Amino acid sequence: MTAFSKILDDLNHFSPSSGAFEALIDFSESKIKLDDIAQLALHLANSGNILNLSKSNKILADIPSTGGPSSLSTLITPLFLRQIGYTVPKLGVPGRPAGGIDVLAQIKGYNINPDSTTLKEWLQESDYVHFIGGDNYAPLDRQLFKYRKSIKRIGIPALVVASILSKKIAVGLQTTGLDIRVSDFGNFGSDWETAKRNAQLFIDVARILNIRATCFLTNANNPFQPYIGRGEALLALREIFTGQNDNSEWLMKHVTECYAMSIGIAESRLKSGVSGIEITTLEDHFLENIELQGGSIEHFYTLTDKIKDEHYYELLSEKSGFVKIDLLKMRSAIIEIQSRFGLISEFPDPCGIILSVQNGDFIEEKKRLCTYRCDRSLEKSFTKLIKESIFIGETRNIPYNFQEIQ
């Protein structure tokens, strides 16, 4: 038995000890090999159920992300993948401040945690389901992630790769993308070169597991689109579907990036049938998914109306200059307010921001930087935190934004 096999044997998913987790983390930071990472991904996946849709002849795919604020890729790419012809069993995890699961959970009745029987029924009926694993799918991965988070050891590339791939194995995927959101605070590379190395690591391990993988590097220091927050993400989707808003150009640029990722992982035989971005089709797929998972379409519309109406606070520039948005501070601002409501709801949504400017824009004094909403009891605190996340300077910096790696 190898040293790594012994570590895996000690990782009992019913009651894993902190010592077993520590041994894995220490090994993963120094001695771990490609085959070990693949073995770990299988071990994590096999700690729960494995979804088998082989008899249905469905072609499965997904594009998860490494996390980071402002991107809507985990909400939009499943809709494009459906348009292309894929089935998307999207096994997600809660995210902050606005992961895909957190956002969809805002819709009244939307079931993010179906039992195995219901999940299979949904996937027989439709081609897109968005859910969390709970105790059914890759539960050991969830426990390991929780432990890594508690000791602030999230950004270990080998464990990030194994975690993401374990969820793809658990739902039977053989094609996956990965949206690697590169940022100063990213957990899969804080700079472009490190992220490229980690992307190749992901592709190499996926190949061992017979999973075809393509990675996309996106710049998460730069806001991908202006709607930041759980309710705001839903509002952004509605604005994309209608095309009637002041941010349509910025939103559509992000939609185009999501399309590029989706078509980038598609097999040639499926690409040939795609005629481009069809917003009406995306909306149909989205509303069908809400209804499938027990959500209220009516509530989606009333909720997004409410979110929009609550954006009566605005932040104005105190001087003229070039805009620099610190997304880490903006993310932290929203999480800080969300944390005050953690006992009220699993996915509280007391605040959000809609940006009026992009990084590198020139703004004149007293012009609007953003609008925001917040529970009135914390509005002053939130205003202060937002101010600390947007800077006005004398120089302009526009970074590189997108790269595909196969």
C-alpha positions as CSV (number, residue, x, y, z in Angstrom):
1,M,0.0,0.0,0.0
2,T,1.4,3.4,-1.0
3,A,1.5,6.3,1.4
4,F,-1.3,8.1,-0.4
5,S,-3.5,5.0,-0.4
6,K,-3.1,4.9,3.3
7,I,-4.3,8.5,3.5
8,L,-7.3,7.7,1.4
9,D,-8.1,4.7,3.6
10,D,-8.2,6.9,6.6
11,L,-10.7,9.3,4.9
12,N,-13.9,7.6,6.1
13,H,-16.8,9.8,4.8
14,F,-19.0,8.8,7.7
15,S,-16.7,10.3,10.3
16,P,-13.4,11.7,8.8
17,S,-11.1,13.0,11.5
18,S,-9.2,16.3,11.4
19,G,-6.0,14.3,11.4
20,A,-7.0,12.5,8.2
21,F,-7.8,15.8,6.6
22,E,-4.5,17.3,7.7
23,A,-2.5,14.4,6.4
24,L,-4.2,14.8,3.0
25,I,-3.6,18.5,2.9
26,D,0.0,18.2,3.8
27,F,0.6,15.5,1.2
28,S,-1.3,17.6,-1.4
29,E,1.0,20.6,-1.0
30,S,4.2,18.7,-1.5
31,K,4.3,15.1,-2.8
32,I,1.0,14.5,-4.7
33,K,1.1,13.2,-8.3
34,L,-1.4,13.3,-11.2
35,D,-2.5,9.7,-10.6
36,D,-3.0,10.5,-6.9
37,I,-5.2,13.5,-7.7
38,A,-7.3,11.4,-10.0
39,Q,-7.5,8.7,-7.3
40,L,-8.6,11.3,-4.8
41,A,-11.3,12.6,-7.1
42,L,-12.7,9.1,-7.5
43,H,-12.6,8.5,-3.7
44,L,-14.5,11.7,-3.1
45,A,-17.1,10.9,-5.8
46,N,-17.6,7.3,-4.5
47,S,-18.4,8.6,-1.0
48,G,-21.9,9.1,-2.3
49,N,-24.2,8.1,-5.1
50,I,-23.1,8.1,-8.8
51,L,-25.7,9.3,-11.2
52,N,-26.0,7.0,-14.2
53,L,-27.9,8.2,-17.2
54,S,-26.1,6.0,-19.7
55,K,-29.4,4.3,-20.8
56,S,-31.0,7.6,-21.7
57,N,-28.5,8.4,-24.5
58,K,-28.1,11.9,-23.2
59,I,-24.9,13.8,-23.8
60,L,-23.7,15.4,-20.5
61,A,-21.6,18.5,-20.0
62,D,-21.1,21.4,-17.6
63,I,-18.9,24.4,-17.0
64,P,-18.2,25.0,-13.3
65,S,-16.0,27.8,-12.0
66,T,-13.3,28.4,-9.4
67,G,-15.4,31.1,-7.8
68,G,-15.3,34.9,-7.8
69,P,-17.8,37.8,-7.7
70,S,-19.8,39.4,-10.5
71,S,-19.6,36.5,-13.1
72,L,-22.9,34.9,-14.1
73,S,-21.3,32.0,-16.0
74,T,-22.6,29.2,-13.7
75,L,-26.2,30.5,-14.4
76,I,-25.8,31.3,-18.1
77,T,-23.6,28.5,-19.5
78,P,-26.1,25.7,-18.6
79,L,-28.7,27.5,-20.7
80,F,-26.3,27.7,-23.7
81,L,-25.2,24.1,-23.2
82,R,-28.9,23.1,-23.4
83,Q,-29.3,25.2,-26.6
84,I,-26.3,23.3,-28.1
85,G,-27.8,19.9,-27.3
86,Y,-26.3,18.9,-23.9
87,T,-27.9,17.7,-20.8
88,V,-26.6,19.6,-17.7
89,P,-26.8,17.9,-14.3
90,K,-25.2,20.8,-12.5
91,L,-24.0,19.7,-9.1
92,G,-23.1,23.0,-7.4
93,V,-22.0,24.3,-4.0
94,P,-23.1,27.4,-2.1
95,G,-21.0,30.4,-3.0
96,R,-20.5,33.9,-1.7
97,P,-21.7,36.5,-2.3
98,A,-23.8,35.1,-5.1
99,G,-23.1,31.6,-6.3
100,G,-25.5,29.9,-8.7
101,I,-27.2,27.9,-6.0
102,D,-27.5,30.9,-3.7
103,V,-29.1,32.9,-6.5
104,L,-31.7,30.3,-7.6
105,A,-32.6,29.6,-3.9
106,Q,-34.0,33.2,-3.8
107,I,-36.9,32.0,-6.0
108,K,-39.8,30.8,-3.9
109,G,-40.2,27.0,-3.9
110,Y,-37.1,26.3,-6.0
111,N,-35.8,22.9,-4.8
112,I,-32.0,22.9,-4.7
113,N,-31.7,19.6,-2.8
114,P,-33.8,16.9,-4.4
115,D,-33.5,13.3,-3.4
116,S,-32.0,10.8,-5.9
117,T,-35.3,9.6,-7.2
118,T,-36.6,13.1,-7.9
119,L,-33.3,14.1,-9.5
120,K,-33.5,11.2,-12.0
121,E,-37.1,12.0,-12.7
122,W,-36.2,15.6,-13.4
123,L,-33.4,14.6,-15.8
124,Q,-35.6,12.2,-17.6
125,E,-38.1,15.1,-18.1
126,S,-35.7,17.9,-18.9
127,D,-32.0,18.6,-19.8
128,Y,-31.0,21.0,-17.0
129,V,-31.1,20.6,-13.2
130,H,-29.2,22.8,-10.8
131,F,-28.7,21.2,-7.3
132,I,-26.4,20.7,-4.3
133,G,-25.1,17.3,-3.4
134,G,-26.0,17.2,0.3
135,D,-25.4,13.8,1.7
136,N,-26.3,12.1,-1.6
137,Y,-23.5,13.2,-4.0
138,A,-19.8,13.5,-3.1
139,P,-20.5,14.2,0.7
140,L,-16.8,13.7,1.6
141,D,-15.9,16.4,-0.9
142,R,-18.3,18.8,1.0
143,Q,-16.8,17.8,4.3
144,L,-13.2,18.3,3.1
145,F,-14.0,21.7,1.6
146,K,-15.7,22.8,4.9
147,Y,-12.6,21.7,6.8
148,R,-10.2,23.5,4.3
149,K,-12.3,26.6,4.6
150,S,-12.2,26.5,8.4
151,I,-8.4,26.5,8.4
152,K,-8.0,28.9,5.5
153,R,-6.5,26.3,3.1
154,I,-8.8,26.7,0.1
155,G,-6.2,27.5,-2.6
156,I,-4.4,24.2,-2.9
157,P,-4.4,23.4,-6.6
158,A,-4.4,19.6,-6.3
159,L,-7.4,19.7,-3.9
160,V,-9.3,22.2,-6.1
161,V,-8.9,19.9,-9.1
162,A,-9.9,16.8,-7.2
163,S,-12.9,18.6,-5.7
164,I,-14.3,19.9,-9.0
165,L,-13.7,16.6,-10.9
166,S,-15.3,14.5,-8.1
167,K,-18.6,16.3,-8.7
168,K,-18.3,15.7,-12.5
169,I,-17.7,12.0,-11.8
170,A,-20.6,11.9,-9.4
171,V,-23.0,13.0,-12.1
172,G,-21.4,10.9,-14.9
173,L,-19.9,13.7,-17.0
174,Q,-17.3,13.1,-19.7
175,T,-17.1,16.6,-21.0
176,T,-16.5,19.7,-18.9
177,G,-15.2,23.2,-19.1
178,L,-13.7,25.2,-16.2
179,D,-14.1,28.9,-15.8
180,I,-10.9,29.8,-14.0
181,R,-11.5,33.3,-12.5
182,V,-8.0,34.7,-12.1
183,S,-7.7,37.4,-9.5
184,D,-5.5,38.7,-6.7
185,F,-7.7,36.7,-4.3
186,G,-8.4,33.7,-6.5
187,N,-8.1,30.2,-5.1
188,F,-6.8,28.7,-8.4
189,G,-4.1,31.2,-9.3
190,S,-3.7,34.8,-8.3
191,D,-1.8,35.6,-11.6
192,W,-2.2,34.5,-15.2
193,E,0.9,32.2,-15.4
194,T,0.0,30.3,-12.2
195,A,-3.6,29.9,-13.4
196,K,-2.4,28.5,-16.7
197,R,-0.3,25.9,-14.9
198,N,-3.3,25.0,-12.8
199,A,-5.5,24.8,-15.9
200,Q,-3.1,22.3,-17.4
201,L,-3.1,20.3,-14.1
202,F,-6.9,20.1,-14.3
203,I,-6.8,19.0,-18.0
204,D,-4.2,16.4,-17.3
205,V,-6.0,14.9,-14.3
206,A,-9.3,15.0,-16.2
207,R,-7.7,13.0,-19.1
208,I,-6.7,10.3,-16.7
209,L,-10.3,10.0,-15.6
210,N,-11.5,9.9,-19.3
211,I,-13.1,13.4,-19.0
212,R,-12.5,15.8,-21.9
213,A,-11.7,19.2,-20.3
214,T,-11.2,22.7,-21.6
215,C,-10.3,25.6,-19.3
216,F,-11.1,29.3,-19.8
217,L,-9.1,32.0,-17.9
218,T,-11.1,35.0,-17.1
219,N,-10.0,38.1,-15.3
220,A,-11.9,38.3,-12.0
221,N,-10.2,41.5,-10.8
222,N,-12.4,43.2,-13.4
223,P,-16.2,43.1,-12.9
224,F,-17.7,40.8,-15.6
225,Q,-21.0,42.7,-15.5
226,P,-22.6,45.3,-13.3
227,Y,-25.1,43.3,-11.2
228,I,-23.5,42.1,-7.9
229,G,-25.6,40.3,-5.3
230,R,-28.0,37.4,-5.1
231,G,-31.1,39.3,-6.1
232,E,-29.1,41.4,-8.5
233,A,-28.0,38.2,-10.4
234,L,-31.6,37.3,-11.0
235,L,-32.3,40.8,-12.1
236,A,-29.4,40.6,-14.5
237,L,-30.9,37.5,-16.1
238,R,-34.2,39.2,-16.5
239,E,-32.5,42.3,-18.0
240,I,-30.6,40.0,-20.4
241,F,-33.9,38.3,-21.5
242,T,-35.7,41.6,-22.1
243,G,-32.7,43.6,-23.4
244,Q,-34.3,46.8,-22.0
245,N,-31.8,48.4,-19.6
246,D,-29.0,50.9,-19.5
247,N,-26.4,48.1,-19.0
248,S,-27.4,45.9,-22.0
249,E,-24.0,46.4,-23.8
250,W,-22.0,45.4,-20.8
251,L,-24.3,42.5,-20.0
252,M,-24.3,41.2,-23.6
253,K,-20.5,41.3,-23.6
254,H,-20.6,38.9,-20.6
255,V,-23.3,36.7,-22.3
256,T,-21.0,36.5,-25.3
257,E,-18.1,35.3,-23.1
258,C,-20.4,32.6,-21.6
259,Y,-21.4,31.6,-25.1
260,A,-17.7,31.4,-26.1
261,M,-17.1,29.0,-23.2
262,S,-20.1,26.9,-24.0
263,I,-19.4,26.5,-27.7
264,G,-15.7,26.0,-26.8
265,I,-16.4,22.7,-25.1
266,A,-18.9,21.4,-27.7
267,E,-18.3,18.5,-29.9
268,S,-18.1,19.3,-33.6
269,R,-21.3,17.4,-34.4
270,L,-23.2,19.6,-32.0
271,K,-21.6,22.9,-33.0
272,S,-22.9,22.5,-36.5
273,G,-26.5,22.9,-35.4
274,V,-26.0,26.1,-33.4
275,S,-27.0,29.3,-35.1
276,G,-25.5,31.7,-32.4
277,I,-26.9,33.4,-29.4
278,E,-30.7,33.0,-29.1
279,I,-31.9,35.0,-26.1
280,T,-35.5,33.8,-26.4
281,T,-34.3,30.2,-26.2
282,L,-32.1,31.0,-23.1
283,E,-35.2,32.5,-21.4
284,D,-37.3,29.5,-22.3
285,H,-34.7,27.1,-20.8
286,F,-34.4,29.2,-17.6
287,L,-38.1,29.4,-17.0
288,E,-38.5,25.7,-17.7
289,N,-35.9,25.0,-15.1
290,I,-37.6,27.1,-12.5
291,E,-40.9,25.3,-13.0
292,L,-39.2,21.9,-13.1
293,Q,-37.6,22.4,-9.7
294,G,-40.7,23.6,-8.1
295,G,-40.0,27.4,-8.3
296,S,-42.5,30.1,-8.9
297,I,-42.1,31.9,-12.2
298,E,-44.4,34.6,-10.9
299,H,-42.2,35.1,-7.9
300,F,-39.1,35.5,-10.2
301,Y,-40.8,38.4,-11.8
302,T,-42.1,40.0,-8.6
303,L,-38.8,39.5,-6.8
304,T,-36.8,41.1,-9.6
305,D,-39.2,44.0,-9.7
306,K,-38.7,44.5,-6.0
307,I,-34.9,44.3,-6.3
308,K,-34.9,47.0,-9.0
309,D,-37.2,49.3,-7.0
310,E,-35.0,49.0,-3.9
311,H,-32.0,50.5,-5.7
312,Y,-32.8,54.0,-4.5
313,Y,-29.4,54.6,-2.8
314,E,-26.6,55.9,-5.1
315,L,-22.9,56.6,-4.7
316,L,-21.4,59.6,-6.5
317,S,-17.8,60.3,-7.4
318,E,-16.1,62.7,-5.1
319,K,-13.7,63.8,-7.8
320,S,-12.9,63.3,-11.5
321,G,-10.6,60.6,-12.7
322,F,-10.3,56.9,-13.8
323,V,-12.3,54.3,-12.0
324,K,-10.7,51.3,-10.2
325,I,-13.0,48.8,-8.6
326,D,-11.6,46.5,-5.9
327,L,-13.8,43.4,-6.2
328,L,-12.4,41.7,-3.2
329,K,-13.4,44.7,-1.0
330,M,-16.8,44.8,-2.7
331,R,-17.3,41.1,-2.2
332,S,-16.3,41.4,1.4
333,A,-18.8,44.3,1.8
334,I,-21.7,42.2,0.6
335,I,-20.6,39.2,2.7
336,E,-20.3,41.3,5.8
337,I,-23.9,42.5,5.5
338,Q,-25.2,39.0,4.5
339,S,-23.5,37.5,7.6
340,R,-25.7,39.7,9.9
341,F,-28.7,37.7,8.6
342,G,-27.2,34.2,8.7
343,L,-29.6,33.0,11.4
344,I,-32.7,34.1,9.5
345,S,-32.0,32.4,6.2
346,E,-29.5,30.0,4.7
347,F,-29.0,32.3,1.8
348,P,-29.9,35.8,3.0
349,D,-30.2,38.6,0.5
350,P,-30.2,42.0,2.4
351,C,-28.1,44.0,0.0
352,G,-26.6,44.3,-3.5
353,I,-24.9,46.7,-6.0
354,I,-25.5,47.7,-9.6
355,L,-22.4,49.4,-11.0
356,S,-22.8,52.4,-13.3
357,V,-19.1,52.4,-14.4
358,Q,-16.5,49.9,-15.4
359,N,-12.8,49.6,-14.5
360,G,-10.8,52.2,-16.5
361,D,-13.8,54.4,-17.2
362,F,-13.2,58.2,-16.8
363,I,-15.8,59.7,-14.5
364,E,-16.5,63.3,-13.7
365,E,-17.0,64.6,-10.2
366,K,-20.5,64.1,-8.7
367,K,-21.4,61.5,-11.4
368,R,-22.9,58.2,-10.3
369,L,-20.6,55.3,-9.6
370,C,-23.3,52.8,-8.6
371,T,-26.7,52.2,-7.1
372,Y,-27.3,49.9,-4.2
373,R,-29.9,48.5,-1.8
374,C,-29.5,47.5,1.8
375,D,-31.6,46.8,4.9
376,R,-32.1,50.2,6.4
377,S,-30.6,49.2,9.7
378,L,-27.2,48.6,8.0
379,E,-27.3,51.2,5.2
380,K,-24.7,53.5,6.7
381,S,-22.3,50.6,7.3
382,F,-22.8,49.3,3.8
383,T,-22.3,52.7,2.2
384,K,-18.9,53.1,4.0
385,L,-17.8,49.6,2.8
386,I,-18.8,50.4,-0.8
387,K,-16.9,53.7,-0.7
388,E,-13.8,51.8,0.3
389,S,-14.1,49.4,-2.7
390,I,-14.2,52.0,-5.5
391,F,-11.2,54.3,-6.1
392,I,-10.7,57.3,-8.5
393,G,-7.2,57.8,-9.7
394,E,-5.1,59.6,-12.3
395,T,-4.0,56.6,-14.4
396,R,-6.0,54.1,-16.4
397,N,-5.4,50.3,-16.3
398,I,-7.3,47.8,-18.5
399,P,-6.1,44.2,-17.9
400,Y,-6.3,41.1,-20.2
401,N,-9.6,39.4,-19.8
402,F,-10.0,36.0,-21.6
403,Q,-8.0,33.0,-22.7
404,E,-8.9,29.4,-23.7
405,I,-6.6,26.4,-22.8
406,Q,-7.2,22.9,-24.1
